[in-house]
Amino acid sequence: MPGRYWIETLGCPKNTVDSDKLAGTLETDGYAPADDVGSADIVVVNTCAFIEAARQESIDTILALGDARRPGARLVVTGCLAERYGRELARALPEADQVAGFGVPVTVGGRRHEGSRNVPPLDLLNLPRPPARAPWAYLKVAEGCDRTCGFCAIPSFRGKQRSRALRDIVEEAGALGVAEVVLVAQDLASYGRDQGRAGAIGPLVRAVAGSVQRVRLLYLYPSDLTDGLIDVICETGLPYFDLSLQHAAKPLLRAMRRWGDGDRFLARIADIRRREPRAAFRSSFIVGYPGETEGDHDELLGFLADAQLDWAGFFAFSPEAGTYAEGLAGRVPDGLVRERLQEASELQEGITASRRSALIGETVEVLVDRPGRSRSHREAPEIDGIISVPTQLPVGQVGPVAITGAAGPDLEAVAVGAGSGSWAAMASAPDVRSRA
């Protein structure tokens, strides 16, 4: 008789979508979500394998949940780590009852699958998923990647890009029951290119915007950020640009097999700000890539000071098996990498705090994610700061607030027109999603 499940998700938003698809499959089979690990009949760990730190976190989580499960509960390991190291992982983790790569059905019987090749695959992209538990949700529009970035092993186990049909994406967006959809993919701006539909991301964004209030895009390669796509993003009313830059020094970017340089990036950011002064920017950068000189690092720091990004993340280079960078000479000593990470992080923290403080006194439109917590167009869920609001504002609704204070990455705000204006009218309307 079916029982209860618990899914622990590690890694990126794309893994979150995969977990939702798996949850939908389990619920179709009669399972219900458990309140905690200890009450679940099946415990699933959806792992990440992007860099060494992520792999170690995945292993630690598997072992911890293996200890926390109740006697008789099954432990299943899936996701990137299972796909990339399936047979090796199955041998090394006797705690796991099943190691299942992408699209392998999670079994509830007694047999164990090592790797993913001996079970007919599921199409994770188009599996049904439960309604969202928050007023926002990630939506994966494609799987895989056709790029050959020097540091990235993802194409080796996620495969070539495979875009979904526009109709399926729009239907899923409407069925999620959310106010904000966050579109994700390994290479989002290349959506449709594998089907001979270059530039299809623009029509897709417009189509999804027709069924939800807010559409946000994550992970855009700067070489694909065309004028047309910029216009579409700004038209949605959510001018948030998550640009995958990785560095600013041109020689290092070429060694990464990436396009662009700091000057080109600055020119593009300035152009977007001229078009839309409210535009918000996030990016991520690799520190310590083989061959990175002190001059390269100084160029990155100079770029950060000039770009004044709202948000940025910094990651130490991790040599990944089978990648171009694995065999490059010029490894940067670990101690120096840590120093450079600290320098970049501290610089960006100051920039972010300054840009947040500059918003005090402004009125912005926010989506209330849960009581007392909201986001404007400047904050992506889970990765950026938040805006604290009065707890009585209705979850799942969008409305105006005035920014009254700032504390690092987070803001404080009060409702505008709470007594007789828009928020009062919203309070009597049904929530978009209030189970967060």
N, C-alpha and C positions, 0 to 999 in steps of 0.2 A: 504494500500500500504506500503511495507517495507520501512524503513527509515534508520537511522544511530544508531550505538551502541558505547558505551564507556565501557571498562572493566578496573577496578582498581584491581591490583593483590597485595596481601599482603603475607608475609611468604616466604616459601622456593622455590627453583627452581622447585620442583614438582608441586607447584601451578601454576607456570608460564606455564608449559606444559598444565595443565588443562584449563587455560584461552585460550591458543592457540586453543585447541580442541573446546572450546565453540565458539571462534571467527569463526572457520571454519564452525561450524554448523549454526551460524547466517548468515554468508555470503552465504552459500548454500540456505538459506531461502530468500535471496535477500537483506540482510542488508549490509551496507558499514560502515567502521570505521569512527567515528566522529573526528573532529579536536580537540574538547575539550568537557568537560562535558556539558557545556551549550548548545551545538548544538546537543546533542544526544537525540534520541527518547526512548532509553532504556539504563539505566545505571546499570552495574553489578559490585558488589563488591565481589571479590573472597577472602574470609577471612582466617585467621589463628587462631588456637586455641591451639597451642602447650603449651604455658605458659600464666600466667595471663597478663603479659605486652603485649603479642601479642593479647590477647582477647580484652584488653582495646583499643589498636590501631585500631583493627577492628571496634569496636563500634564507636570510634571517627570518623573514616573514613566514615562509613555508614551515620552518622548524618551530617557530612560536605558535602558529595555529595548529600544527600537528600536536603540540603539547596541550593546547587549550581545548581541543575538540572533546566531545564526550566519548566514552567507550562505544565502539561499534560504528561511529560516524566515519564516512569515507572522505579522504583528502585527495583532491584532484588539483594538479598543477597544469596550467595552460598559459597561453600568451607567448610573447617573444622568446623567453628563455626556453620554454618547452619546444618551440619550433626550431630554434637555433641549435640546441644541445639535447634533443629529445632522448636518444638512447643513453648517452652519457649521464644525463640527469636522472633517468629512471634507475640506472645502476647505482648512482651515488646517493640517492634518497630513498631508502627502503621505507621511510615514513609515508611516502606518497602511494596511494592505491592506484592512481592513474596519472600518467604524464601524456597530455593530449595537445598536439599542435593546433594551428589554426583550422577551424572548421571541423575538428574531430568531435563527434558527439560525446558528451560527458555521460559515461555509463554508470549505472547504479548497481550492477551485478558484481560478481566477485572477480572478474577477469581484469587484467592489467594490460594496457597498451603502451608499448615503448616506442615513442616517436609517433608519427601521424600518418604513415603510409599504408597501414594495413586496415584502415577503416574508411569507408566512403565519406568524402568530405561534405560538410554543409556549406552553403553559401552565406557566410556571416553578413555580408553587405546587405542582403535583402530579407533577412529573417525578421519576423515581427518583434517588437519590443514593448514592454509595459509603458503605460503613460508615465510621464516624468513626475518625480517626487518634489521637484522645485519648479518655480515659474520660468526656468530656463533649461535648455538641454543642448548637449553637443549633437551634431548630426554629421556623420561621415559620408562624404560624397564620392569618394574613390578609395581604392586600396592600392598599395605598392607605389613604386617610384622608378622613373626612367633615367634619373640623373646619376652621375658617377662622382659625387663629391669625395674628395680624398680621404676624409675622416670617417665616413659613414658606411656601416655594414647593412643597413636596413634593406636595400634592394636584394641582398643575397638571401634573405629569408622572408621578406614580404612580397618579393617578386616584382614584375613589371606593373606599371600603372594599369588599373582596371576601373574605369569610370562607371558609375551607376546611371540608369536612365533618369532623365529629368523628372518624368512623371512620378517615378517611385520616390524620389527625394521630396517632391512637393507633397505627396500624399503622406509620407512619414512626418514631415514638418507639421502638417495640420492635425495629425492624429496624436501628436505628443501632448497637446493641450497646454502649451506654454506661451508666454509673452515674448521670449527671446530665444532664437535659435542661433547657435554658434557653429558655423560650418567649419569642418576640419578635414584634412587629408594630409598625406605625406607631402604632396606637391599641389596645393589647393588651386593655384592660378592656372595649372595645366589641365584642369578638369576638362574632359571631352577630347583632348588632343589625341589620345589613343584610339578614338573612334573617328578621327578625321574631322573633328569639330573644334579647331583652334579658336580661342576667344569665347568658348561656350560658358565660361564662368560668369560673364556679365548677365546674359539672359537667365542663368540659373539664379543668381542673386535677386534679380527682379521678380522672378517667379515665386521664390520663397517669401520675399517681402510682401507678396500679395496675400499670404495666408497667416502671417504673424506680424506683431507690431515692430519687432526689432530683429535685425539680422546682423551678425558679427562674423568677421572672417579672421581665422588664425592661420599663421604660417604662409606668408606670401614671399616668393623669391623676388628680389628687387628687379631682376631682368624681365620679369613678366608683369610688372606693375605699369601697365599702359595708361595713357591718358583716358581711354574709354573706361577702364576698370576703376580708375580714381573717380571719375564722374559717377559711376554706378554706386560706389561705396558712399560717396557724399550724398547722393540722392536718397539713400535709405534713412538719412537722419542720424546714422551711427558712424561718424567719421573716425574710425579706429583702425590704425594701420600697424599690423604685427609683421614686421619685415625681417626676414631671415638674412642678416648681414654677415655675421660671423667674425669679421675683422674690418679694419680700415686700410691696412697697408697693402698696396697693390701686389708686390711680389709674393707676399704671404697668401693672399687670396688666390693667386695663380697656382701656388703650391697646393692649395686646398681644392683646386679645380673648380673655382668659383668665379663668377662674373663681378666686375665692378671695382670700385676703390672709394676711399673716403670722400674725395671731391665729388664724384658722381652721386654718391649717397646724399651728401649735403645739398646738392643742387635739387635733387628730387624732393627731399623733405621740404626745402624752402618753397618749391613750386606748389606742393600740396598746401602748405600753410597760407600761401597767397590766395589760393582758391577757397580754402576753408580754414579760417583762423582758429576754429575750435578743434581742429584735428588733433588726435592723440596718437602717440607713437610708442611702440614697444619693439625691442629686438633682443637677440642673444648673441654672445660672443665667446669664442674659444680662446683661451689664454694658454700659452706654452706649446703651440703647434710647432713641430720640428722646424728648425731654422729661424724661429722668431728671435729677432735681435732686440737690443734695448731701444734702438731707433724705431723698430716696428711697434713696440709697446708704447713708446712716447707718442707715436702717431695715433694709436688707438685712444690714448688719454686725451689728446688734442681734439680728436673727432668727437668724443663724448662731451667735452666742454662746449664745442661749437654746435653740436646737434641738439643739445638740450632735450633729449628724449624723456618722455614721461616715465618710462619703465625700461629696465634692461636686466638681463640675467647673464652671469658669467660662469663659465665652466672650464675646468682644467682639461687639457687634451688627454684623451684616453686612447692608447693604441689598440685598434680593433683588428682581430685576425682577418686576413683576406682583403684588407683595404689597401689602397695606394699608400697611405701615410704610414702603414705599419713598417715599411722598409726604408723610410726616409732617414737620412743622417741629420745630425744637428739637434738631438734631443735636448730639451731644456731641463736643467736640474730641478728636482721636485721642490727644493727650498725656494728657488727663484720663482717658480710657477706660483707658489703660495704667496710670495711677496707681491707679485704682479696682480694676482686675483684680489688681494686685499686693497691695493691701490685703486684698481678699477672700481671695485665695489663701493669703497668709501667715497670716491668721487661721484658716482652715480647716486648714491644715497642722498648726498647733499643736493644734487640737481633735482631729484624727485621731491625732496622735502620743500625746496624752494618753489617748484612749480605747483605743488599742492597748496602751499600757503598763499600763493598769488590768487587762488580761487576764492578766498574769503571775501564775502560780500556779493558774490555772484549768485544768480538764480539758475538752477540746472534742473533738467528733467531726469527723474530716477525711476528705476524698477525696484520695488520692494521685494527682496529675496526671501526674507523671513522677518519676524517681528523685530524691529529696531535696526535692521540692516538692509542697505540698499546699494545700488550702483547706477552711475550715469553712463554716458557713452564712453567715458574715459577709462572705465574699469572693466576688464574681462573677468568673468567668474573664476575663482580659485587661485588666480595667479597675481592679481593686482590688489591695490588697497580697496577699502570699502568706505561707504558714507553712512555714519550712524544717524538714524532718524527716530522720531517718536515712535514708541512701540504700538500705538493705536493705528498707525497708518496701515491700510489693508494690504496683506501679502498678495503678490501677483498683479498689483496695479501699478500703472505708470502715472506720475504726476510731478508737479514742481516743488522744489525745496530751495531754501536759501542757505548757502554755506556760511556757517558761523565760526568755525574753528578748524584747526589742522594739528595733527600729531604725527609727524613723519609721513608715512604713506596714506594715512587714514584721515578722513574729514568728519566733521560734525555738521548737522544741518537741522533746520526747523521747517515744517510744512508751510507752504504759501497758500493762503486761503483756506486753512483748515476748518475755520468756523462755519463758513457758508459757501465756500468755493468748491473747486473741483474735487478735493479730497473728501469733503463731506458727501458729495454725490457718489463718489466711488465706494464709500464705506458700505452702502446698501446694495451695491452690485455684487454678483457672485465672483469669487476669486478665480483667477486663471488657474492657479495651482497653489494650494496652501498647506501641503503636507511636508514642507521642507523641515 
